[in-house]
Amino acid sequence: MSYQQHQQLLETLHACMAACNHCYDACLKEENVKMMAPCIRLDRECADICHYLESAITRNSPFVSQLASVCAEICTACGEECKKHEYDHCQKCVDACFQCAEACKSIA
């Protein structure tokens, strides 16, 4: 499949990456940063894999399906971690991560 056929997924990946980057930055500004460490770590992992999968799709990588599977797993883990926190930035990240995980599963 060409990247044009994955346009919606590309937009979902980009939105998840942006939500994770925002959450990462906001978590660093929270009072108890140490408590937020798992969230911060998963935000970075998730943003990075979303960006990488987005790039892989646009270059028509033969590994898109495998990368999408890993991306779905990481997005789910990030969403589950963010769900533990009441902060608005974490809750927005939950939604983006779970949407992205579902989208990735559809091509994995």
Gaussian input, Z-matrix of N, CA and C with variables (Angstrom, degrees):
# hf/3-21g

backbone

0 1
 N
 C     1     B1
 C     2     B2     1     A1
 N     3     B3     2     A2     1     D1
 C     4     B4     3     A3     2     D2
 C     5     B5     4     A4     3     D3
 N     6     B6     5     A5     4     D4
 C     7     B7     6     A6     5     D5
 C     8     B8     7     A7     6     D6
 N     9     B9     8     A8     7     D7
 C    10    B10     9     A9     8     D8
 C    11    B11    10    A10     9     D9
 N    12    B12    11    A11    10    D10
 C    13    B13    12    A12    11    D11
 C    14    B14    13    A13    12    D12
 N    15    B15    14    A14    13    D13
 C    16    B16    15    A15    14    D14
 C    17    B17    16    A16    15    D15
 N    18    B18    17    A17    16    D16
 C    19    B19    18    A18    17    D17
 C    20    B20    19    A19    18    D18
 N    21    B21    20    A20    19    D19
 C    22    B22    21    A21    20    D20
 C    23    B23    22    A22    21    D21
 N    24    B24    23    A23    22    D22
 C    25    B25    24    A24    23    D23
 C    26    B26    25    A25    24    D24
 N    27    B27    26    A26    25    D25
 C    28    B28    27    A27    26    D26
 C    29    B29    28    A28    27    D27
 N    30    B30    29    A29    28    D28
 C    31    B31    30    A30    29    D29
 C    32    B32    31    A31    30    D30
 N    33    B33    32    A32    31    D31
 C    34    B34    33    A33    32    D32
 C    35    B35    34    A34    33    D33
 N    36    B36    35    A35    34    D34
 C    37    B37    36    A36    35    D35
 C    38    B38    37    A37    36    D36
 N    39    B39    38    A38    37    D37
 C    40    B40    39    A39    38    D38
 C    41    B41    40    A40    39    D39
 N    42    B42    41    A41    40    D40
 C    43    B43    42    A42    41    D41
 C    44    B44    43    A43    42    D42
 N    45    B45    44    A44    43    D43
 C    46    B46    45    A45    44    D44
 C    47    B47    46    A46    45    D45
 N    48    B48    47    A47    46    D46
 C    49    B49    48    A48    47    D47
 C    50    B50    49    A49    48    D48
 N    51    B51    50    A50    49    D49
 C    52    B52    51    A51    50    D50
 C    53    B53    52    A52    51    D51
 N    54    B54    53    A53    52    D52
 C    55    B55    54    A54    53    D53
 C    56    B56    55    A55    54    D54
 N    57    B57    56    A56    55    D55
 C    58    B58    57    A57    56    D56
 C    59    B59    58    A58    57    D57
 N    60    B60    59    A59    58    D58
 C    61    B61    60    A60    59    D59
 C    62    B62    61    A61    60    D60
 N    63    B63    62    A62    61    D61
 C    64    B64    63    A63    62    D62
 C    65    B65    64    A64    63    D63
 N    66    B66    65    A65    64    D64
 C    67    B67    66    A66    65    D65
 C    68    B68    67    A67    66    D66
 N    69    B69    68    A68    67    D67
 C    70    B70    69    A69    68    D68
 C    71    B71    70    A70    69    D69
 N    72    B72    71    A71    70    D70
 C    73    B73    72    A72    71    D71
 C    74    B74    73    A73    72    D72
 N    75    B75    74    A74    73    D73
 C    76    B76    75    A75    74    D74
 C    77    B77    76    A76    75    D75
 N    78    B78    77    A77    76    D76
 C    79    B79    78    A78    77    D77
 C    80    B80    79    A79    78    D78
 N    81    B81    80    A80    79    D79
 C    82    B82    81    A81    80    D80
 C    83    B83    82    A82    81    D81
 N    84    B84    83    A83    82    D82
 C    85    B85    84    A84    83    D83
 C    86    B86    85    A85    84    D84
 N    87    B87    86    A86    85    D85
 C    88    B88    87    A87    86    D86
 C    89    B89    88    A88    87    D87
 N    90    B90    89    A89    88    D88
 C    91    B91    90    A90    89    D89
 C    92    B92    91    A91    90    D90
 N    93    B93    92    A92    91    D91
 C    94    B94    93    A93    92    D92
 C    95    B95    94    A94    93    D93
 N    96    B96    95    A95    94    D94
 C    97    B97    96    A96    95    D95
 C    98    B98    97    A97    96    D96
 N    99    B99    98    A98    97    D97
 C   100   B100    99    A99    98    D98
 C   101   B101   100   A100    99    D99
 N   102   B102   101   A101   100   D100
 C   103   B103   102   A102   101   D101
 C   104   B104   103   A103   102   D102
 N   105   B105   104   A104   103   D103
 C   106   B106   105   A105   104   D104
 C   107   B107   106   A106   105   D105
 N   108   B108   107   A107   106   D106
 C   109   B109   108   A108   107   D107
 C   110   B110   109   A109   108   D108
 N   111   B111   110   A110   109   D109
 C   112   B112   111   A111   110   D110
 C   113   B113   112   A112   111   D111
 N   114   B114   113   A113   112   D112
 C   115   B115   114   A114   113   D113
 C   116   B116   115   A115   114   D114
 N   117   B117   116   A116   115   D115
 C   118   B118   117   A117   116   D116
 C   119   B119   118   A118   117   D117
 N   120   B120   119   A119   118   D118
 C   121   B121   120   A120   119   D119
 C   122   B122   121   A121   120   D120
 N   123   B123   122   A122   121   D121
 C   124   B124   123   A123   122   D122
 C   125   B125   124   A124   123   D123
 N   126   B126   125   A125   124   D124
 C   127   B127   126   A126   125   D125
 C   128   B128   127   A127   126   D126
 N   129   B129   128   A128   127   D127
 C   130   B130   129   A129   128   D128
 C   131   B131   130   A130   129   D129
 N   132   B132   131   A131   130   D130
 C   133   B133   132   A132   131   D131
 C   134   B134   133   A133   132   D132
 N   135   B135   134   A134   133   D133
 C   136   B136   135   A135   134   D134
 C   137   B137   136   A136   135   D135
 N   138   B138   137   A137   136   D136
 C   139   B139   138   A138   137   D137
 C   140   B140   139   A139   138   D138
 N   141   B141   140   A140   139   D139
 C   142   B142   141   A141   140   D140
 C   143   B143   142   A142   141   D141
 N   144   B144   143   A143   142   D142
 C   145   B145   144   A144   143   D143
 C   146   B146   145   A145   144   D144
 N   147   B147   146   A146   145   D145
 C   148   B148   147   A147   146   D146
 C   149   B149   148   A148   147   D147
 N   150   B150   149   A149   148   D148
 C   151   B151   150   A150   149   D149
 C   152   B152   151   A151   150   D150
 N   153   B153   152   A152   151   D151
 C   154   B154   153   A153   152   D152
 C   155   B155   154   A154   153   D153
 N   156   B156   155   A155   154   D154
 C   157   B157   156   A156   155   D155
 C   158   B158   157   A157   156   D156
 N   159   B159   158   A158   157   D157
 C   160   B160   159   A159   158   D158
 C   161   B161   160   A160   159   D159
 N   162   B162   161   A161   160   D160
 C   163   B163   162   A162   161   D161
 C   164   B164   163   A163   162   D162
 N   165   B165   164   A164   163   D163
 C   166   B166   165   A165   164   D164
 C   167   B167   166   A166   165   D165
 N   168   B168   167   A167   166   D166
 C   169   B169   168   A168   167   D167
 C   170   B170   169   A169   168   D168
 N   171   B171   170   A170   169   D169
 C   172   B172   171   A171   170   D170
 C   173   B173   172   A172   171   D171
 N   174   B174   173   A173   172   D172
 C   175   B175   174   A174   173   D173
 C   176   B176   175   A175   174   D174
 N   177   B177   176   A176   175   D175
 C   178   B178   177   A177   176   D176
 C   179   B179   178   A178   177   D177
 N   180   B180   179   A179   178   D178
 C   181   B181   180   A180   179   D179
 C   182   B182   181   A181   180   D180
 N   183   B183   182   A182   181   D181
 C   184   B184   183   A183   182   D182
 C   185   B185   184   A184   183   D183
 N   186   B186   185   A185   184   D184
 C   187   B187   186   A186   185   D185
 C   188   B188   187   A187   186   D186
 N   189   B189   188   A188   187   D187
 C   190   B190   189   A189   188   D188
 C   191   B191   190   A190   189   D189
 N   192   B192   191   A191   190   D190
 C   193   B193   192   A192   191   D191
 C   194   B194   193   A193   192   D192
 N   195   B195   194   A194   193   D193
 C   196   B196   195   A195   194   D194
 C   197   B197   196   A196   195   D195
 N   198   B198   197   A197   196   D196
 C   199   B199   198   A198   197   D197
 C   200   B200   199   A199   198   D198
 N   201   B201   200   A200   199   D199
 C   202   B202   201   A201   200   D200
 C   203   B203   202   A202   201   D201
 N   204   B204   203   A203   202   D202
 C   205   B205   204   A204   203   D203
 C   206   B206   205   A205   204   D204
 N   207   B207   206   A206   205   D205
 C   208   B208   207   A207   206   D206
 C   209   B209   208   A208   207   D207
 N   210   B210   209   A209   208   D208
 C   211   B211   210   A210   209   D209
 C   212   B212   211   A211   210   D210
 N   213   B213   212   A212   211   D211
 C   214   B214   213   A213   212   D212
 C   215   B215   214   A214   213   D213
 N   216   B216   215   A215   214   D214
 C   217   B217   216   A216   215   D215
 C   218   B218   217   A217   216   D216
 N   219   B219   218   A218   217   D217
 C   220   B220   219   A219   218   D218
 C   221   B221   220   A220   219   D219
 N   222   B222   221   A221   220   D220
 C   223   B223   222   A222   221   D221
 C   224   B224   223   A223   222   D222
 N   225   B225   224   A224   223   D223
 C   226   B226   225   A225   224   D224
 C   227   B227   226   A226   225   D225
 N   228   B228   227   A227   226   D226
 C   229   B229   228   A228   227   D227
 C   230   B230   229   A229   228   D228
 N   231   B231   230   A230   229   D229
 C   232   B232   231   A231   230   D230
 C   233   B233   232   A232   231   D231
 N   234   B234   233   A233   232   D232
 C   235   B235   234   A234   233   D233
 C   236   B236   235   A235   234   D234
 N   237   B237   236   A236   235   D235
 C   238   B238   237   A237   236   D236
 C   239   B239   238   A238   237   D237
 N   240   B240   239   A239   238   D238
 C   241   B241   240   A240   239   D239
 C   242   B242   241   A241   240   D240
 N   243   B243   242   A242   241   D241
 C   244   B244   243   A243   242   D242
 C   245   B245   244   A244   243   D243
 N   246   B246   245   A245   244   D244
 C   247   B247   246   A246   245   D245
 C   248   B248   247   A247   246   D246
 N   249   B249   248   A248   247   D247
 C   250   B250   249   A249   248   D248
 C   251   B251   250   A250   249   D249
 N   252   B252   251   A251   250   D250
 C   253   B253   252   A252   251   D251
 C   254   B254   253   A253   252   D252
 N   255   B255   254   A254   253   D253
 C   256   B256   255   A255   254   D254
 C   257   B257   256   A256   255   D255
 N   258   B258   257   A257   256   D256
 C   259   B259   258   A258   257   D257
 C   260   B260   259   A259   258   D258
 N   261   B261   260   A260   259   D259
 C   262   B262   261   A261   260   D260
 C   263   B263   262   A262   261   D261
 N   264   B264   263   A263   262   D262
 C   265   B265   264   A264   263   D263
 C   266   B266   265   A265   264   D264
 N   267   B267   266   A266   265   D265
 C   268   B268   267   A267   266   D266
 C   269   B269   268   A268   267   D267
 N   270   B270   269   A269   268   D268
 C   271   B271   270   A270   269   D269
 C   272   B272   271   A271   270   D270
 N   273   B273   272   A272   271   D271
 C   274   B274   273   A273   272   D272
 C   275   B275   274   A274   273   D273
 N   276   B276   275   A275   274   D274
 C   277   B277   276   A276   275   D275
 C   278   B278   277   A277   276   D276
 N   279   B279   278   A278   277   D277
 C   280   B280   279   A279   278   D278
 C   281   B281   280   A280   279   D279
 N   282   B282   281   A281   280   D280
 C   283   B283   282   A282   281   D281
 C   284   B284   283   A283   282   D282
 N   285   B285   284   A284   283   D283
 C   286   B286   285   A285   284   D284
 C   287   B287   286   A286   285   D285
 N   288   B288   287   A287   286   D286
 C   289   B289   288   A288   287   D287
 C   290   B290   289   A289   288   D288
 N   291   B291   290   A290   289   D289
 C   292   B292   291   A291   290   D290
 C   293   B293   292   A292   291   D291
 N   294   B294   293   A293   292   D292
 C   295   B295   294   A294   293   D293
 C   296   B296   295   A295   294   D294
 N   297   B297   296   A296   295   D295
 C   298   B298   297   A297   296   D296
 C   299   B299   298   A298   297   D297
 N   300   B300   299   A299   298   D298
 C   301   B301   300   A300   299   D299
 C   302   B302   301   A301   300   D300
 N   303   B303   302   A302   301   D301
 C   304   B304   303   A303   302   D302
 C   305   B305   304   A304   303   D303
 N   306   B306   305   A305   304   D304
 C   307   B307   306   A306   305   D305
 C   308   B308   307   A307   306   D306
 N   309   B309   308   A308   307   D307
 C   310   B310   309   A309   308   D308
 C   311   B311   310   A310   309   D309
 N   312   B312   311   A311   310   D310
 C   313   B313   312   A312   311   D311
 C   314   B314   313   A313   312   D312
 N   315   B315   314   A314   313   D313
 C   316   B316   315   A315   314   D314
 C   317   B317   316   A316   315   D315
 N   318   B318   317   A317   316   D316
 C   319   B319   318   A318   317   D317
 C   320   B320   319   A319   318   D318
 N   321   B321   320   A320   319   D319
 C   322   B322   321   A321   320   D320
 C   323   B323   322   A322   321   D321

   B1=1.4502
   B2=1.5211
   B3=1.3051
   B4=1.4595
   B5=1.5223
   B6=1.3069
   B7=1.4681
   B8=1.5218
   B9=1.3436
   B10=1.4677
   B11=1.5300
   B12=1.3272
   B13=1.4594
   B14=1.5266
   B15=1.3022
   B16=1.4575
   B17=1.5245
   B18=1.3039
   B19=1.4634
   B20=1.5351
   B21=1.3243
   B22=1.4669
   B23=1.5266
   B24=1.3278
   B25=1.4586
   B26=1.5194
   B27=1.3166
   B28=1.4665
   B29=1.5271
   B30=1.3123
   B31=1.4662
   B32=1.5251
   B33=1.3293
   B34=1.4607
   B35=1.5263
   B36=1.3313
   B37=1.4662
   B38=1.5254
   B39=1.3183
   B40=1.4624
   B41=1.5396
   B42=1.3150
   B43=1.4683
   B44=1.5296
   B45=1.3247
   B46=1.4604
   B47=1.5228
   B48=1.3195
   B49=1.4636
   B50=1.5342
   B51=1.3245
   B52=1.4663
   B53=1.5295
   B54=1.3370
   B55=1.4653
   B56=1.5225
   B57=1.3277
   B58=1.4708
   B59=1.5267
   B60=1.3091
   B61=1.4645
   B62=1.5229
   B63=1.3160
   B64=1.4617
   B65=1.5305
   B66=1.3242
   B67=1.4603
   B68=1.5250
   B69=1.2989
   B70=1.4737
   B71=1.5302
   B72=1.3229
   B73=1.4569
   B74=1.5285
   B75=1.3234
   B76=1.4601
   B77=1.5319
   B78=1.3251
   B79=1.4745
   B80=1.5242
   B81=1.3112
   B82=1.4620
   B83=1.5291
   B84=1.3211
   B85=1.4644
   B86=1.5251
   B87=1.3388
   B88=1.4656
   B89=1.5244
   B90=1.3306
   B91=1.4607
   B92=1.5258
   B93=1.3187
   B94=1.4618
   B95=1.5321
   B96=1.2986
   B97=1.4724
   B98=1.5294
   B99=1.3155
   B100=1.4667
   B101=1.5306
   B102=1.3325
   B103=1.4540
   B104=1.5398
   B105=1.3187
   B106=1.4634
   B107=1.5368
   B108=1.3158
   B109=1.4628
   B110=1.5365
   B111=1.3359
   B112=1.4711
   B113=1.5337
   B114=1.3135
   B115=1.4664
   B116=1.5299
   B117=1.3114
   B118=1.4656
   B119=1.5266
   B120=1.3201
   B121=1.4711
   B122=1.5293
   B123=1.3317
   B124=1.4606
   B125=1.5258
   B126=1.3220
   B127=1.4726
   B128=1.5259
   B129=1.3311
   B130=1.4750
   B131=1.5207
   B132=1.3345
   B133=1.4647
   B134=1.5297
   B135=1.3144
   B136=1.4631
   B137=1.5283
   B138=1.3190
   B139=1.4648
   B140=1.5225
   B141=1.3304
   B142=1.4628
   B143=1.5231
   B144=1.3414
   B145=1.4652
   B146=1.5256
   B147=1.3218
   B148=1.4683
   B149=1.5271
   B150=1.3193
   B151=1.4691
   B152=1.5235
   B153=1.3197
   B154=1.4634
   B155=1.5265
   B156=1.3315
   B157=1.4641
   B158=1.5246
   B159=1.3059
   B160=1.4728
   B161=1.5331
   B162=1.3188
   B163=1.4667
   B164=1.5276
   B165=1.3209
   B166=1.4706
   B167=1.5238
   B168=1.3125
   B169=1.4716
   B170=1.5268
   B171=1.3247
   B172=1.4686
   B173=1.5204
   B174=1.3363
   B175=1.4693
   B176=1.5268
   B177=1.3325
   B178=1.4589
   B179=1.5269
   B180=1.3195
   B181=1.4648
   B182=1.5300
   B183=1.3272
   B184=1.4690
   B185=1.5342
   B186=1.3332
   B187=1.4566
   B188=1.5248
   B189=1.3181
   B190=1.4643
   B191=1.5247
   B192=1.3060
   B193=1.4600
   B194=1.5284
   B195=1.3184
   B196=1.4568
   B197=1.5383
   B198=1.3183
   B199=1.4622
   B200=1.5288
   B201=1.3281
   B202=1.4670
   B203=1.5236
   B204=1.3100
   B205=1.4596
   B206=1.5319
   B207=1.3188
   B208=1.4684
   B209=1.5283
   B210=1.3139
   B211=1.4600
   B212=1.5348
   B213=1.3092
   B214=1.4657
   B215=1.5246
   B216=1.3196
   B217=1.4686
   B218=1.5310
   B219=1.3164
   B220=1.4670
   B221=1.5307
   B222=1.3177
   B223=1.4725
   B224=1.5297
   B225=1.3155
   B226=1.4607
   B227=1.5261
   B228=1.3182
   B229=1.4758
   B230=1.5289
   B231=1.3205
   B232=1.4587
   B233=1.5285
   B234=1.3105
   B235=1.4590
   B236=1.5189
   B237=1.3342
   B238=1.4706
   B239=1.5259
   B240=1.3264
   B241=1.4723
   B242=1.5244
   B243=1.3126
   B244=1.4694
   B245=1.5238
   B246=1.3227
   B247=1.4620
   B248=1.5310
   B249=1.3172
   B250=1.4597
   B251=1.5304
   B252=1.3226
   B253=1.4633
   B254=1.5235
   B255=1.3146
   B256=1.4670
   B257=1.5294
   B258=1.3097
   B259=1.4663
   B260=1.5278
   B261=1.3211
   B262=1.4613
   B263=1.5264
   B264=1.3290
   B265=1.4716
   B266=1.5295
   B267=1.3229
   B268=1.4671
   B269=1.5309
   B270=1.3248
   B271=1.4601
   B272=1.5357
   B273=1.3188
   B274=1.4695
   B275=1.5252
   B276=1.3116
   B277=1.4558
   B278=1.5357
   B279=1.3276
   B280=1.4672
   B281=1.5221
   B282=1.3267
   B283=1.4635
   B284=1.5196
   B285=1.3284
   B286=1.4589
   B287=1.5259
   B288=1.3274
   B289=1.4672
   B290=1.5274
   B291=1.3211
   B292=1.4636
   B293=1.5320
   B294=1.3281
   B295=1.4664
   B296=1.5254
   B297=1.3156
   B298=1.4618
   B299=1.5342
   B300=1.3260
   B301=1.4692
   B302=1.5129
   B303=1.3255
   B304=1.4759
   B305=1.5192
   B306=1.3160
   B307=1.4707
   B308=1.5250
   B309=1.3139
   B310=1.4629
   B311=1.5275
   B312=1.3314
   B313=1.4702
   B314=1.5297
   B315=1.3086
   B316=1.4684
   B317=1.5310
   B318=1.3264
   B319=1.4722
   B320=1.5241
   B321=1.3287
   B322=1.4741
   B323=1.5162
   A1=109.71
   A2=115.93
   A3=120.14
   A4=109.84
   A5=115.03
   A6=118.33
   A7=111.72
   A8=118.50
   A9=119.55
   A10=110.95
   A11=116.62
   A12=120.76
   A13=111.71
   A14=117.31
   A15=122.23
   A16=111.95
   A17=118.08
   A18=121.27
   A19=112.99
   A20=117.13
   A21=119.96
   A22=110.77
   A23=116.76
   A24=120.10
   A25=110.50
   A26=117.65
   A27=120.86
   A28=111.05
   A29=116.51
   A30=120.68
   A31=111.11
   A32=117.06
   A33=121.56
   A34=110.58
   A35=116.81
   A36=121.40
   A37=110.75
   A38=115.36
   A39=119.56
   A40=110.89
   A41=116.13
   A42=120.09
   A43=110.98
   A44=117.02
   A45=120.53
   A46=110.36
   A47=116.46
   A48=120.61
   A49=110.10
   A50=116.59
   A51=120.64
   A52=111.13
   A53=117.65
   A54=121.23
   A55=110.81
   A56=116.76
   A57=120.69
   A58=110.99
   A59=117.26
   A60=119.95
   A61=110.81
   A62=117.16
   A63=120.89
   A64=109.99
   A65=116.83
   A66=121.06
   A67=110.24
   A68=116.41
   A69=122.28
   A70=110.37
   A71=115.99
   A72=121.34
   A73=111.26
   A74=116.76
   A75=120.88
   A76=111.42
   A77=117.28
   A78=120.70
   A79=110.84
   A80=116.89
   A81=120.65
   A82=111.77
   A83=116.93
   A84=121.62
   A85=112.77
   A86=116.73
   A87=119.79
   A88=109.89
   A89=115.50
   A90=121.29
   A91=112.45
   A92=116.48
   A93=120.86
   A94=109.50
   A95=115.87
   A96=121.50
   A97=110.98
   A98=116.46
   A99=120.02
   A100=110.59
   A101=117.10
   A102=121.10
   A103=110.85
   A104=116.38
   A105=121.42
   A106=112.75
   A107=118.04
   A108=121.57
   A109=113.93
   A110=119.84
   A111=118.41
   A112=112.42
   A113=115.91
   A114=120.48
   A115=110.08
   A116=116.15
   A117=121.46
   A118=109.92
   A119=116.57
   A120=121.20
   A121=111.30
   A122=116.46
   A123=119.24
   A124=112.11
   A125=117.70
   A126=119.82
   A127=110.29
   A128=116.58
   A129=121.04
   A130=110.72
   A131=116.43
   A132=120.58
   A133=110.24
   A134=115.16
   A135=120.48
   A136=111.44
   A137=116.89
   A138=119.66
   A139=110.58
   A140=116.59
   A141=120.09
   A142=112.64
   A143=117.94
   A144=119.22
   A145=110.78
   A146=117.81
   A147=119.98
   A148=110.42
   A149=115.47
   A150=119.62
   A151=110.44
   A152=116.80
   A153=120.23
   A154=111.09
   A155=117.50
   A156=119.92
   A157=110.68
   A158=116.60
   A159=120.52
   A160=109.79
   A161=116.72
   A162=121.24
   A163=111.38
   A164=116.54
   A165=120.74
   A166=111.31
   A167=116.16
   A168=120.02
   A169=110.31
   A170=116.85
   A171=119.13
   A172=112.54
   A173=117.49
   A174=118.86
   A175=112.36
   A176=116.14
   A177=123.02
   A178=111.97
   A179=115.40
   A180=121.50
   A181=110.60
   A182=117.22
   A183=119.86
   A184=112.23
   A185=117.61
   A186=121.93
   A187=113.51
   A188=117.61
   A189=121.57
   A190=111.64
   A191=117.86
   A192=120.94
   A193=111.51
   A194=117.36
   A195=121.32
   A196=110.68
   A197=116.45
   A198=120.74
   A199=110.95
   A200=116.38
   A201=120.60
   A202=110.55
   A203=117.03
   A204=120.91
   A205=110.87
   A206=116.69
   A207=121.53
   A208=109.89
   A209=116.63
   A210=121.09
   A211=110.36
   A212=117.09
   A213=120.64
   A214=110.34
   A215=116.95
   A216=121.48
   A217=111.01
   A218=116.75
   A219=120.82
   A220=110.59
   A221=117.36
   A222=120.27
   A223=110.89
   A224=116.74
   A225=120.77
   A226=110.56
   A227=116.76
   A228=120.49
   A229=111.10
   A230=116.68
   A231=120.83
   A232=110.29
   A233=116.98
   A234=120.69
   A235=112.13
   A236=116.88
   A237=120.78
   A238=111.08
   A239=117.09
   A240=119.92
   A241=110.55
   A242=117.43
   A243=120.93
   A244=111.37
   A245=116.35
   A246=121.27
   A247=111.53
   A248=117.94
   A249=122.45
   A250=112.49
   A251=117.48
   A252=121.94
   A253=110.70
   A254=116.07
   A255=122.38
   A256=113.87
   A257=117.68
   A258=120.58
   A259=110.76
   A260=115.20
   A261=121.05
   A262=111.69
   A263=116.58
   A264=119.28
   A265=111.03
   A266=117.53
   A267=120.37
   A268=110.55
   A269=116.88
   A270=120.01
   A271=111.78
   A272=116.98
   A273=119.98
   A274=110.00
   A275=116.12
   A276=121.06
   A277=110.51
   A278=116.95
   A279=121.41
   A280=109.84
   A281=116.14
   A282=120.66
   A283=111.49
   A284=117.18
   A285=121.20
   A286=110.95
   A287=116.76
   A288=120.83
   A289=111.92
   A290=116.49
   A291=118.84
   A292=111.89
   A293=117.70
   A294=120.06
   A295=110.52
   A296=115.33
   A297=119.99
   A298=110.58
   A299=117.05
   A300=120.41
   A301=110.65
   A302=116.54
   A303=119.91
   A304=111.67
   A305=116.43
   A306=120.50
   A307=110.42
   A308=117.03
   A309=121.28
   A310=111.23
   A311=116.56
   A312=120.35
   A313=111.15
   A314=116.43
   A315=119.36
   A316=112.86
   A317=117.55
   A318=119.15
   A319=112.74
   A320=116.18
   A321=120.01
   A322=111.47
   D1=142.56
   D2=178.72
   D3=-84.88
   D4=163.37
   D5=-178.33
   D6=-64.61
   D7=-26.11
   D8=177.13
   D9=-62.82
   D10=-32.51
   D11=-179.98
   D12=-74.14
   D13=-13.68
   D14=-179.90
   D15=-108.96
   D16=23.66
   D17=-174.22
   D18=-56.54
   D19=-43.91
   D20=-179.96
   D21=-64.11
   D22=-41.69
   D23=177.96
   D24=-63.44
   D25=-41.41
   D26=178.17
   D27=-58.59
   D28=-41.69
   D29=178.60
   D30=-66.76
   D31=-38.95
   D32=178.85
   D33=-66.83
   D34=-42.82
   D35=177.23
   D36=-60.50
   D37=-44.32
   D38=-178.69
   D39=-65.23
   D40=-41.32
   D41=179.01
   D42=-64.32
   D43=-39.05
   D44=178.74
   D45=-67.04
   D46=-43.55
   D47=177.84
   D48=-57.79
   D49=-45.47
   D50=-179.26
   D51=-64.82
   D52=-42.45
   D53=179.06
   D54=-63.23
   D55=-41.61
   D56=179.35
   D57=-67.38
   D58=-40.65
   D59=177.76
   D60=-63.95
   D61=-40.66
   D62=178.11
   D63=-65.29
   D64=-44.51
   D65=-179.88
   D66=-62.99
   D67=-44.15
   D68=177.85
   D69=-54.75
   D70=-50.74
   D71=-179.10
   D72=-63.52
   D73=-44.00
   D74=-179.19
   D75=-67.26
   D76=-37.62
   D77=178.36
   D78=-62.35
   D79=-35.80
   D80=179.35
   D81=-64.96
   D82=-20.10
   D83=-178.92
   D84=-96.82
   D85=-2.39
   D86=179.45
   D87=-72.23
   D88=155.68
   D89=-177.03
   D90=-59.02
   D91=-46.65
   D92=-177.96
   D93=-104.06
   D94=76.38
   D95=-176.68
   D96=-61.22
   D97=-37.55
   D98=-178.74
   D99=-59.47
   D100=-40.11
   D101=178.16
   D102=-64.34
   D103=-28.44
   D104=-177.44
   D105=-87.15
   D106=-1.04
   D107=-175.05
   D108=-53.29
   D109=-45.80
   D110=178.50
   D111=-62.59
   D112=-37.15
   D113=178.68
   D114=-66.12
   D115=-45.65
   D116=179.64
   D117=-59.89
   D118=-46.29
   D119=-179.36
   D120=-60.28
   D121=-46.86
   D122=-179.30
   D123=-70.45
   D124=-33.56
   D125=173.92
   D126=-56.42
   D127=-44.90
   D128=-179.41
   D129=-65.33
   D130=-46.11
   D131=179.92
   D132=-59.13
   D133=-45.61
   D134=-176.83
   D135=-66.94
   D136=-46.63
   D137=178.79
   D138=-59.56
   D139=-41.81
   D140=-178.60
   D141=-66.01
   D142=-44.94
   D143=-178.68
   D144=-69.50
   D145=-34.96
   D146=177.09
   D147=-63.53
   D148=-43.09
   D149=178.15
   D150=-64.24
   D151=-42.97
   D152=-179.00
   D153=-65.08
   D154=-43.61
   D155=178.83
   D156=-64.56
   D157=-39.75
   D158=176.65
   D159=-57.31
   D160=-45.99
   D161=178.28
   D162=-64.55
   D163=-42.56
   D164=-179.41
   D165=-61.52
   D166=-40.58
   D167=179.20
   D168=-64.43
   D169=-44.45
   D170=-176.54
   D171=-68.82
   D172=-21.69
   D173=176.68
   D174=-100.92
   D175=8.57
   D176=176.84
   D177=58.26
   D178=46.05
   D179=178.94
   D180=-61.06
   D181=143.08
   D182=176.12
   D183=-74.07
   D184=-4.61
   D185=-176.96
   D186=-105.61
   D187=14.95
   D188=-176.78
   D189=-56.11
   D190=-44.76
   D191=-177.83
   D192=-61.75
   D193=-45.56
   D194=179.91
   D195=-66.07
   D196=-43.04
   D197=178.73
   D198=-63.66
   D199=-38.08
   D200=178.90
   D201=-63.95
   D202=-36.92
   D203=177.73
   D204=-63.94
   D205=-45.84
   D206=177.91
   D207=-64.93
   D208=-41.62
   D209=179.80
   D210=-61.26
   D211=-43.41
   D212=178.86
   D213=-60.73
   D214=-41.49
   D215=179.96
   D216=-64.08
   D217=-44.82
   D218=-178.93
   D219=-69.71
   D220=-41.33
   D221=177.88
   D222=-60.68
   D223=-41.15
   D224=178.51
   D225=-63.84
   D226=-44.94
   D227=179.12
   D228=-62.27
   D229=-42.01
   D230=179.20
   D231=-65.15
   D232=-44.62
   D233=178.34
   D234=-60.86
   D235=-41.01
   D236=178.52
   D237=-64.74
   D238=-39.59
   D239=178.50
   D240=-67.71
   D241=-47.00
   D242=-178.87
   D243=-62.66
   D244=-30.45
   D245=-179.85
   D246=-62.62
   D247=-21.71
   D248=-179.58
   D249=-74.58
   D250=-12.68
   D251=-173.48
   D252=-114.62
   D253=138.85
   D254=-176.52
   D255=-81.53
   D256=-10.57
   D257=-176.48
   D258=-59.34
   D259=142.94
   D260=-179.63
   D261=-58.01
   D262=-42.34
   D263=-179.09
   D264=-63.65
   D265=-34.80
   D266=177.82
   D267=-69.86
   D268=-41.61
   D269=-178.82
   D270=-66.36
   D271=-35.72
   D272=176.00
   D273=-68.04
   D274=-35.34
   D275=178.43
   D276=-66.61
   D277=-38.27
   D278=177.73
   D279=-53.97
   D280=-51.73
   D281=-177.93
   D282=-60.08
   D283=-46.99
   D284=-178.69
   D285=-63.10
   D286=-41.83
   D287=-178.71
   D288=-65.43
   D289=-45.72
   D290=-178.54
   D291=-68.39
   D292=-36.71
   D293=175.15
   D294=-63.08
   D295=-43.03
   D296=-179.08
   D297=-66.15
   D298=-42.00
   D299=179.08
   D300=-58.07
   D301=-44.75
   D302=179.57
   D303=-64.41
   D304=-41.36
   D305=179.31
   D306=-64.09
   D307=-40.67
   D308=-179.76
   D309=-66.84
   D310=-39.53
   D311=178.80
   D312=-60.17
   D313=-29.74
   D314=-177.67
   D315=-69.28
   D316=-18.06
   D317=177.72
   D318=-117.31
   D319=-2.14
   D320=-179.14
   D321=-71.39

